[in-house]
Amino acid sequence: MMLNQRSMESRTSITQQTLREEELRQNILLIDDSQNDARDHIVHALESRKDCILFGDSSTSLRHIPDGVVQSVITSPPYWSLRDYQTAGQIGTVEPLPFFIQSLVRAFNEVHRVLVTNGTLWVNIGDAYTSGNRGWRAPDRKNPARAMQVRPRTPEGLKDKELIGLPWRFALAMQEERLDGGCARILYGTNPIVNQNP
């Protein structure tokens, strides 16, 4: 089972259209969490051992999934202060850092609930530098998606342009909630920003 958080509406509709074509070939059940009977569809998929993809906001979509039925979760939550996904209710754009971390922990409490006892969770979470209290981010020639009209203030206790330590803050917050912090696996790239305009 895969949970896909919505980003931009156009991207979601293209993805859903493409996946609907694949669904016919691969027998994958697609479920939109806005459906009134989303939970029934998920239970049916589990009982019939079908793969399914659940589209929606993780803060609400996970509630449709029964306890202890997911073997593995692989996810990349929204970045804090680095992306504007242009989605209503998104996290990571204007709220203070502690609120962002707690929003993630709340979502991963639900992930913990749906995982089987020996299930695994893989979280790709990037770090960032403080904004220097700039309330915006200029467009980037290599990656226009990095432009932001609004950015959060520098977190209390940090200096301007200082590394925030998001992955460690997240891991410590997960441990405080008695969710296993697990092992850190660092993915290192010499050019971590993908050129989206080749």
ABEGO torsion letter per residue (X at the ends): XBBBBBBBAAAAAAAAAAAAAAAAAAGBBBBBAABAAAAAAAAAAAAAGBBBBBBEBAAAAAAABBBGABABBBBBBBBBGABBAGBBGBBGAABBAAAAAAAAAAAAAAAAAABBAABBBBBBBBBBBBAGGBABBBBBAABAAABBABBBBBBBGBBBGBBAGAAAAAAAAAAAAGBBAEBBBBBBBABABBBABX
